[in-house]
Amino acid sequence: MSRIEQIVTLQAAAGKGGALRETLATLAAATRTEPGSIVYDIYEAPGERFYVIEVWRDAEALEAHISAPHTMAVIGEFGALLAGAHAIESCAAVSVAALEGAA
């Protein structure tokens, strides 16, 4: 069992930032109640760009999230809201204590 950490980048289509923000907020509220969801935060940057920071207990929890009805519904809306494909990048947290010890 290994934690899954990822960052999802989404660029709203022109004029769709508000709609995408609302859709992501609704998704976040449902996702945070899922078993195995540790972190699910939405960030908005200038230019109607959004980032979703996700941390999952394990791969099984992430797979359950991806196939959940509320997730599938949002993915179905992405075509009208995004200015292209979203990007998913796996990452790992860096320990600040470890960095300070290396200095």
N, CA, C and O atoms as a GROMACS GRO file, in nm:
protein
  412
    1MET      N    1   0.085  -0.116   0.000
    1MET     CA    2   0.000   0.000   0.000
    1MET      C    3   0.090   0.123   0.000
    1MET      O    4   0.169   0.144   0.093
    2SER      N    5   0.078   0.206  -0.104
    2SER     CA    6   0.165   0.321  -0.120
    2SER      C    7   0.082   0.443  -0.158
    2SER      O    8  -0.005   0.436  -0.244
    3ARG      N    9   0.111   0.554  -0.093
    3ARG     CA   10   0.039   0.678  -0.122
    3ARG      C   11   0.060   0.718  -0.268
    3ARG      O   12   0.165   0.695  -0.327
    4ILE      N   13  -0.043   0.779  -0.324
    4ILE     CA   14  -0.039   0.834  -0.459
    4ILE      C   15  -0.057   0.985  -0.445
    4ILE      O   16  -0.154   1.031  -0.385
    5GLU      N   17   0.037   1.059  -0.500
    5GLU     CA   18   0.031   1.205  -0.498
    5GLU      C   19   0.040   1.254  -0.641
    5GLU      O   20   0.125   1.210  -0.718
    6GLN      N   21  -0.050   1.348  -0.676
    6GLN     CA   22  -0.046   1.399  -0.812
    6GLN      C   23  -0.100   1.541  -0.819
    6GLN      O   24  -0.174   1.587  -0.732
    7ILE      N   25  -0.059   1.608  -0.926
    7ILE     CA   26  -0.106   1.742  -0.956
    7ILE      C   27  -0.173   1.736  -1.093
    7ILE      O   28  -0.115   1.689  -1.190
    8VAL      N   29  -0.297   1.785  -1.098
    8VAL     CA   30  -0.372   1.791  -1.223
    8VAL      C   31  -0.379   1.937  -1.265
    8VAL      O   32  -0.416   2.023  -1.185
    9THR      N   33  -0.342   1.965  -1.389
    9THR     CA   34  -0.348   2.101  -1.443
    9THR      C   35  -0.459   2.109  -1.545
    9THR      O   36  -0.469   2.026  -1.636
   10LEU      N   37  -0.544   2.211  -1.530
   10LEU     CA   38  -0.656   2.230  -1.620
   10LEU      C   39  -0.660   2.376  -1.665
   10LEU      O   40  -0.656   2.467  -1.582
   11GLN      N   41  -0.668   2.397  -1.794
   11GLN     CA   42  -0.680   2.532  -1.849
   11GLN      C   43  -0.823   2.550  -1.898
   11GLN      O   44  -0.869   2.477  -1.986
   12ALA      N   45  -0.894   2.646  -1.840
   12ALA     CA   46  -1.032   2.671  -1.881
   12ALA      C   47  -1.036   2.728  -2.022
   12ALA      O   48  -0.947   2.803  -2.063
   13ALA      N   49  -1.139   2.691  -2.095
   13ALA     CA   50  -1.163   2.753  -2.225
   13ALA      C   51  -1.198   2.900  -2.200
   13ALA      O   52  -1.241   2.936  -2.091
   14ALA      N   53  -1.179   2.982  -2.300
   14ALA     CA   54  -1.204   3.126  -2.288
   14ALA      C   55  -1.343   3.151  -2.230
   14ALA      O   56  -1.444   3.103  -2.282
   15GLY      N   57  -1.347   3.227  -2.122
   15GLY     CA   58  -1.474   3.262  -2.059
   15GLY      C   59  -1.539   3.153  -1.977
   15GLY      O   60  -1.650   3.172  -1.926
   16LYS      N   61  -1.473   3.040  -1.961
   16LYS     CA   62  -1.532   2.927  -1.888
   16LYS      C   63  -1.472   2.908  -1.749
   16LYS      O   64  -1.501   2.809  -1.682
   17GLY      N   65  -1.388   3.002  -1.705
   17GLY     CA   66  -1.323   2.988  -1.575
   17GLY      C   67  -1.421   2.976  -1.460
   17GLY      O   68  -1.401   2.892  -1.371
   18GLY      N   69  -1.524   3.056  -1.459
   18GLY     CA   70  -1.623   3.050  -1.352
   18GLY      C   71  -1.696   2.917  -1.348
   18GLY      O   72  -1.716   2.859  -1.241
   19ALA      N   73  -1.735   2.869  -1.464
   19ALA     CA   74  -1.804   2.740  -1.471
   19ALA      C   75  -1.712   2.627  -1.428
   19ALA      O   76  -1.755   2.535  -1.358
   20LEU      N   77  -1.586   2.633  -1.470
   20LEU     CA   78  -1.491   2.528  -1.431
   20LEU      C   79  -1.467   2.534  -1.280
   20LEU      O   80  -1.460   2.430  -1.215
   21ARG      N   81  -1.454   2.654  -1.224
   21ARG     CA   82  -1.434   2.670  -1.079
   21ARG      C   83  -1.549   2.604  -1.004
   21ARG      O   84  -1.526   2.529  -0.909
   22GLU      N   85  -1.673   2.631  -1.044
   22GLU     CA   86  -1.790   2.573  -0.978
   22GLU      C   87  -1.791   2.421  -0.991
   22GLU      O   88  -1.821   2.350  -0.895
   23THR      N   89  -1.760   2.372  -1.109
   23THR     CA   90  -1.758   2.227  -1.132
   23THR      C   91  -1.652   2.160  -1.046
   23THR      O   92  -1.678   2.055  -0.986
   24LEU      N   93  -1.534   2.220  -1.038
   24LEU     CA   94  -1.427   2.162  -0.955
   24LEU      C   95  -1.461   2.169  -0.807
   24LEU      O   96  -1.427   2.078  -0.731
   25ALA      N   97  -1.526   2.276  -0.764
   25ALA     CA   98  -1.566   2.288  -0.623
   25ALA      C   99  -1.666   2.178  -0.586
   25ALA      O  100  -1.657   2.119  -0.479
   26THR      N  101  -1.760   2.152  -0.674
   26THR     CA  102  -1.857   2.045  -0.650
   26THR      C  103  -1.787   1.910  -0.646
   26THR      O  104  -1.818   1.827  -0.560
   27LEU      N  105  -1.694   1.888  -0.738
   27LEU     CA  106  -1.619   1.763  -0.740
   27LEU      C  107  -1.537   1.747  -0.612
   27LEU      O  108  -1.533   1.639  -0.554
   28ALA      N  109  -1.472   1.855  -0.568
   28ALA     CA  110  -1.390   1.848  -0.447
   28ALA      C  111  -1.474   1.811  -0.326
   28ALA      O  112  -1.432   1.729  -0.244
   29ALA      N  113  -1.592   1.871  -0.313
   29ALA     CA  114  -1.677   1.842  -0.198
   29ALA      C  115  -1.713   1.693  -0.193
   29ALA      O  116  -1.711   1.633  -0.086
   30ALA      N  117  -1.746   1.635  -0.306
   30ALA     CA  118  -1.781   1.493  -0.311
   30ALA      C  119  -1.657   1.406  -0.290
   30ALA      O  120  -1.662   1.305  -0.220
   31THR      N  121  -1.547   1.445  -0.350
   31THR     CA  122  -1.425   1.365  -0.344
   31THR      C  123  -1.370   1.357  -0.202
   31THR      O  124  -1.320   1.252  -0.161
   32ARG      N  125  -1.378   1.465  -0.129
   32ARG     CA  126  -1.323   1.468   0.007
   32ARG      C  127  -1.393   1.370   0.101
   32ARG      O  128  -1.339   1.338   0.207
   33THR      N  129  -1.510   1.322   0.064
   33THR     CA  130  -1.581   1.224   0.146
   33THR      C  131  -1.546   1.081   0.110
   33THR      O  132  -1.587   0.988   0.178
   34GLU      N  133  -1.470   1.062   0.003
   34GLU     CA  134  -1.435   0.927  -0.042
   34GLU      C  135  -1.334   0.862   0.052
   34GLU      O  136  -1.241   0.928   0.099
   35PRO      N  137  -1.352   0.734   0.079
   35PRO     CA  138  -1.250   0.663   0.157
   35PRO      C  139  -1.118   0.666   0.080
   35PRO      O  140  -1.115   0.643  -0.040
   36GLY      N  141  -1.011   0.694   0.150
   36GLY     CA  142  -0.880   0.696   0.085
   36GLY      C  143  -0.837   0.830   0.032
   36GLY      O  144  -0.723   0.844  -0.012
   37SER      N  145  -0.926   0.930   0.034
   37SER     CA  146  -0.889   1.065  -0.007
   37SER      C  147  -0.823   1.134   0.112
   37SER      O  148  -0.887   1.155   0.215
   38ILE      N  149  -0.696   1.170   0.097
   38ILE     CA  150  -0.622   1.237   0.205
   38ILE      C  151  -0.622   1.387   0.182
   38ILE      O  152  -0.647   1.464   0.274
   39VAL      N  153  -0.592   1.430   0.059
   39VAL     CA  154  -0.593   1.571   0.022
   39VAL      C  155  -0.659   1.583  -0.114
   39VAL      O  156  -0.630   1.504  -0.205
   40TYR      N  157  -0.746   1.681  -0.128
   40TYR     CA  158  -0.804   1.712  -0.258
   40TYR      C  159  -0.832   1.861  -0.259
   40TYR      O  160  -0.941   1.905  -0.220
   41ASP      N  161  -0.734   1.940  -0.302
   41ASP     CA  162  -0.744   2.085  -0.298
   41ASP      C  163  -0.737   2.144  -0.439
   41ASP      O  164  -0.666   2.094  -0.526
   42ILE      N  165  -0.813   2.252  -0.458
   42ILE     CA  166  -0.818   2.320  -0.587
   42ILE      C  167  -0.750   2.456  -0.572
   42ILE      O  168  -0.774   2.529  -0.476
   43TYR      N  169  -0.664   2.490  -0.669
   43TYR     CA  170  -0.598   2.620  -0.672
   43TYR      C  171  -0.627   2.684  -0.806
   43TYR      O  172  -0.631   2.617  -0.909
   44GLU      N  173  -0.646   2.816  -0.804
   44GLU     CA  174  -0.668   2.891  -0.928
   44GLU      C  175  -0.554   2.989  -0.949
   44GLU      O  176  -0.516   3.062  -0.857
   45ALA      N  177  -0.500   2.991  -1.069
   45ALA     CA  178  -0.394   3.082  -1.106
   45ALA      C  179  -0.448   3.182  -1.208
   45ALA      O  180  -0.554   3.159  -1.267
   46PRO      N  181  -0.376   3.291  -1.230
   46PRO     CA  182  -0.420   3.386  -1.333
   46PRO      C  183  -0.435   3.316  -1.468
   46PRO      O  184  -0.369   3.216  -1.497
   47GLY      N  185  -0.523   3.370  -1.549
   47GLY     CA  186  -0.544   3.316  -1.682
   47GLY      C  187  -0.636   3.195  -1.684
   47GLY      O  188  -0.632   3.115  -1.778
   48GLU      N  189  -0.720   3.182  -1.581
   48GLU     CA  190  -0.819   3.073  -1.573
   48GLU      C  191  -0.753   2.934  -1.578
   48GLU      O  192  -0.805   2.841  -1.640
   49ARG      N  193  -0.638   2.923  -1.512
   49ARG     CA  194  -0.569   2.795  -1.500
   49ARG      C  195  -0.595   2.742  -1.359
   49ARG      O  196  -0.589   2.817  -1.261
   50PHE      N  197  -0.624   2.612  -1.349
   50PHE     CA  198  -0.654   2.549  -1.221
   50PHE      C  199  -0.560   2.431  -1.197
   50PHE      O  200  -0.517   2.363  -1.289
   51TYR      N  201  -0.530   2.411  -1.070
   51TYR     CA  202  -0.448   2.298  -1.027
   51TYR      C  203  -0.524   2.222  -0.920
   51TYR      O  204  -0.581   2.282  -0.829
   52VAL      N  205  -0.525   2.091  -0.932
   52VAL     CA  206  -0.584   2.005  -0.831
   52VAL      C  207  -0.469   1.928  -0.768
   52VAL      O  208  -0.396   1.856  -0.837
   53ILE      N  209  -0.453   1.943  -0.638
   53ILE     CA  210  -0.351   1.870  -0.564
   53ILE      C  211  -0.423   1.753  -0.497
   53ILE      O  212  -0.514   1.773  -0.416
   54GLU      N  213  -0.382   1.632  -0.530
   54GLU     CA  214  -0.447   1.512  -0.480
   54GLU      C  215  -0.348   1.422  -0.408
   54GLU      O  216  -0.236   1.401  -0.454
   55VAL      N  217  -0.390   1.369  -0.294
   55VAL     CA  218  -0.314   1.266  -0.225
   55VAL      C  219  -0.413   1.157  -0.189
   55VAL      O  220  -0.517   1.182  -0.128
   56TRP      N  221  -0.378   1.035  -0.228
   56TRP     CA  222  -0.464   0.918  -0.206
   56TRP      C  223  -0.391   0.815  -0.121
   56TRP      O  224  -0.269   0.803  -0.128
   57ARG      N  225  -0.466   0.743  -0.043
   57ARG     CA  226  -0.410   0.639   0.044
   57ARG      C  227  -0.332   0.538  -0.037
   57ARG      O  228  -0.224   0.495   0.003
   58ASP      N  229  -0.388   0.499  -0.153
   58ASP     CA  230  -0.325   0.397  -0.236
   58ASP      C  231  -0.388   0.399  -0.375
   58ASP      O  232  -0.482   0.475  -0.400
   59ALA      N  233  -0.336   0.316  -0.463
   59ALA     CA  234  -0.385   0.310  -0.600
   59ALA      C  235  -0.531   0.268  -0.608
   59ALA      O  236  -0.605   0.315  -0.694
   60GLU      N  237  -0.573   0.181  -0.518
   60GLU     CA  238  -0.713   0.136  -0.519
   60GLU      C  239  -0.807   0.251  -0.489
   60GLU      O  240  -0.914   0.261  -0.550
   61ALA      N  241  -0.770   0.339  -0.396
   61ALA     CA  242  -0.854   0.455  -0.363
   61ALA      C  243  -0.863   0.550  -0.482
   61ALA      O  244  -0.970   0.603  -0.511
   62LEU      N  245  -0.751   0.571  -0.552
   62LEU     CA  246  -0.752   0.657  -0.670
   62LEU      C  247  -0.838   0.596  -0.779
   62LEU      O  248  -0.916   0.667  -0.842
   63GLU      N  249  -0.826   0.468  -0.803
   63GLU     CA  250  -0.909   0.402  -0.905
   63GLU      C  251  -1.057   0.413  -0.872
   63GLU      O  252  -1.139   0.434  -0.962
   64ALA      N  253  -1.092   0.397  -0.745
   64ALA     CA  254  -1.232   0.411  -0.704
   64ALA      C  255  -1.281   0.553  -0.731
   64ALA      O  256  -1.395   0.573  -0.773
   65HIS      N  257  -1.195   0.651  -0.707
   65HIS     CA  258  -1.231   0.791  -0.733
   65HIS      C  259  -1.255   0.814  -0.882
   65HIS      O  260  -1.354   0.876  -0.921
   66ILE      N  261  -1.166   0.764  -0.964
   66ILE     CA  262  -1.178   0.786  -1.108
   66ILE      C  263  -1.307   0.726  -1.163
   66ILE      O  264  -1.367   0.782  -1.255
   67SER      N  265  -1.348   0.614  -1.109
   67SER     CA  266  -1.469   0.549  -1.159
   67SER      C  267  -1.596   0.590  -1.085
   67SER      O  268  -1.705   0.542  -1.118
   68ALA      N  269  -1.585   0.677  -0.985
   68ALA     CA  270  -1.703   0.722  -0.910
   68ALA      C  271  -1.796   0.802  -1.002
   68ALA      O  272  -1.749   0.873  -1.090
   69PRO      N  273  -1.927   0.791  -0.982
   69PRO     CA  274  -2.021   0.863  -1.068
   69PRO      C  275  -1.998   1.014  -1.072
   69PRO      O  276  -2.009   1.075  -1.178
   70HIS      N  277  -1.965   1.075  -0.958
   70HIS     CA  278  -1.945   1.221  -0.959
   70HIS      C  279  -1.820   1.258  -1.038
   70HIS      O  280  -1.816   1.364  -1.100
   71THR      N  281  -1.717   1.174  -1.036
   71THR     CA  282  -1.598   1.202  -1.115
   71THR      C  283  -1.626   1.183  -1.264
   71THR      O  284  -1.586   1.266  -1.346
   72MET      N  285  -1.694   1.076  -1.298
   72MET     CA  286  -1.727   1.051  -1.438
   72MET      C  287  -1.814   1.163  -1.496
   72MET      O  288  -1.797   1.201  -1.612
   73ALA      N  289  -1.905   1.217  -1.416
   73ALA     CA  290  -1.990   1.327  -1.463
   73ALA      C  291  -1.907   1.451  -1.494
   73ALA      O  292  -1.931   1.517  -1.595
   74VAL      N  293  -1.810   1.482  -1.410
   74VAL     CA  294  -1.725   1.599  -1.433
   74VAL      C  295  -1.636   1.577  -1.555
   74VAL      O  296  -1.619   1.668  -1.637
   75ILE      N  297  -1.580   1.459  -1.568
   75ILE     CA  298  -1.497   1.431  -1.686
   75ILE      C  299  -1.579   1.451  -1.813
   75ILE      O  300  -1.528   1.497  -1.915
   76GLY      N  301  -1.706   1.415  -1.807
   76GLY     CA  302  -1.794   1.436  -1.921
   76GLY      C  303  -1.816   1.583  -1.954
   76GLY      O  304  -1.845   1.616  -2.069
   77GLU      N  305  -1.803   1.670  -1.856
   77GLU     CA  306  -1.821   1.814  -1.877
   77GLU      C  307  -1.693   1.883  -1.925
   77GLU      O  308  -1.699   1.994  -1.978
   78PHE      N  309  -1.579   1.818  -1.909
   78PHE     CA  310  -1.452   1.882  -1.942
   78PHE      C  311  -1.445   1.930  -2.086
   78PHE      O  312  -1.385   2.034  -2.112
   79GLY      N  313  -1.502   1.858  -2.179
   79GLY     CA  314  -1.495   1.897  -2.319
   79GLY      C  315  -1.545   2.038  -2.344
   79GLY      O  316  -1.488   2.110  -2.426
   80ALA      N  317  -1.650   2.078  -2.274
   80ALA     CA  318  -1.707   2.211  -2.292
   80ALA      C  319  -1.637   2.317  -2.207
   80ALA      O  320  -1.654   2.436  -2.232
   81LEU      N  321  -1.559   2.275  -2.107
   81LEU     CA  322  -1.500   2.370  -2.013
   81LEU      C  323  -1.350   2.393  -2.031
   81LEU      O  324  -1.298   2.496  -1.988
   82LEU      N  325  -1.281   2.299  -2.094
   82LEU     CA  326  -1.135   2.307  -2.102
   82LEU      C  327  -1.088   2.352  -2.240
   82LEU      O  328  -1.154   2.329  -2.342
   83ALA      N  329  -0.972   2.417  -2.240
   83ALA     CA  330  -0.910   2.462  -2.364
   83ALA      C  331  -0.808   2.360  -2.411
   83ALA      O  332  -0.701   2.397  -2.461
   84GLY      N  333  -0.838   2.234  -2.396
   84GLY     CA  334  -0.745   2.128  -2.432
   84GLY      C  335  -0.747   2.020  -2.326
   84GLY      O  336  -0.826   2.025  -2.232
   85ALA      N  337  -0.660   1.925  -2.342
   85ALA     CA  338  -0.654   1.813  -2.247
   85ALA      C  339  -0.596   1.858  -2.113
   85ALA      O  340  -0.511   1.946  -2.108
   86HIS      N  341  -0.645   1.798  -2.007
   86HIS     CA  342  -0.585   1.824  -1.876
   86HIS      C  343  -0.459   1.738  -1.862
   86HIS      O  344  -0.446   1.635  -1.927
   87ALA      N  345  -0.369   1.782  -1.776
   87ALA     CA  346  -0.244   1.710  -1.755
   87ALA      C  347  -0.240   1.658  -1.612
   87ALA      O  348  -0.277   1.728  -1.519
   88ILE      N  349  -0.194   1.534  -1.596
   88ILE     CA  350  -0.179   1.473  -1.465
   88ILE      C  351  -0.033   1.438  -1.446
   88ILE      O  352   0.026   1.366  -1.527
   89GLU      N  353   0.024   1.488  -1.338
   89GLU     CA  354   0.165   1.462  -1.309
   89GLU      C  355   0.176   1.398  -1.172
   89GLU      O  356   0.132   1.455  -1.072
   90SER      N  357   0.236   1.280  -1.167
   90SER     CA  358   0.262   1.215  -1.039
   90SER      C  359   0.382   1.283  -0.975
   90SER      O  360   0.475   1.326  -1.044
   91CYS      N  361   0.379   1.294  -0.844
   91CYS     CA  362   0.488   1.359  -0.773
   91CYS      C  363   0.501   1.298  -0.634
   91CYS      O  364   0.424   1.210  -0.596
   92ALA      N  365   0.600   1.344  -0.560
   92ALA     CA  366   0.620   1.296  -0.424
   92ALA      C  367   0.654   1.416  -0.337
   92ALA      O  368   0.727   1.506  -0.377
   93ALA      N  369   0.601   1.415  -0.217
   93ALA     CA  370   0.628   1.523  -0.122
   93ALA      C  371   0.776   1.521  -0.084
   93ALA      O  372   0.836   1.414  -0.072
   94VAL      N  373   0.831   1.638  -0.066
   94VAL     CA  374   0.970   1.652  -0.023
   94VAL      C  375   0.968   1.696   0.123
   94VAL      O  376   0.899   1.792   0.158
   95SER      N  377   1.042   1.627   0.205
   95SER     CA  378   1.049   1.659   0.345
   95SER      C  379   1.134   1.784   0.366
   95SER      O  380   1.252   1.786   0.331
   96VAL      N  381   1.074   1.888   0.424
   96VAL     CA  382   1.150   2.010   0.452
   96VAL      C  383   1.261   1.980   0.552
   96VAL      O  384   1.371   2.035   0.540
   97ALA      N  385   1.234   1.895   0.649
   97ALA     CA  386   1.336   1.860   0.748
   97ALA      C  387   1.456   1.795   0.679
   97ALA      O  388   1.571   1.822   0.715
   98ALA      N  389   1.430   1.709   0.582
   98ALA     CA  390   1.539   1.643   0.510
   98ALA      C  391   1.620   1.745   0.431
   98ALA      O  392   1.742   1.734   0.424
   99LEU      N  393   1.552   1.843   0.372
   99LEU     CA  394   1.622   1.946   0.296
   99LEU      C  395   1.708   2.032   0.389
   99LEU      O  396   1.822   2.065   0.356
  100GLU      N  397   1.653   2.067   0.504
  100GLU     CA  398   1.729   2.149   0.598
  100GLU      C  399   1.851   2.074   0.650
  100GLU      O  400   1.955   2.135   0.675
  101GLY      N  401   1.839   1.943   0.667
  101GLY     CA  402   1.951   1.862   0.714
  101GLY      C  403   2.060   1.850   0.610
  101GLY      O  404   2.177   1.828   0.644
  102ALA      N  405   2.024   1.864   0.483
  102ALA     CA  406   2.121   1.851   0.375
  102ALA      C  407   2.201   1.980   0.354
  102ALA      O  408   2.304   1.978   0.287
  103ALA      N  409   2.153   2.089   0.411
  103ALA     CA  410   2.220   2.219   0.387
  103ALA      C  411   2.345   2.237   0.470
  103ALA      O  412   2.411   2.340   0.461
   0.00000   0.00000   0.00000
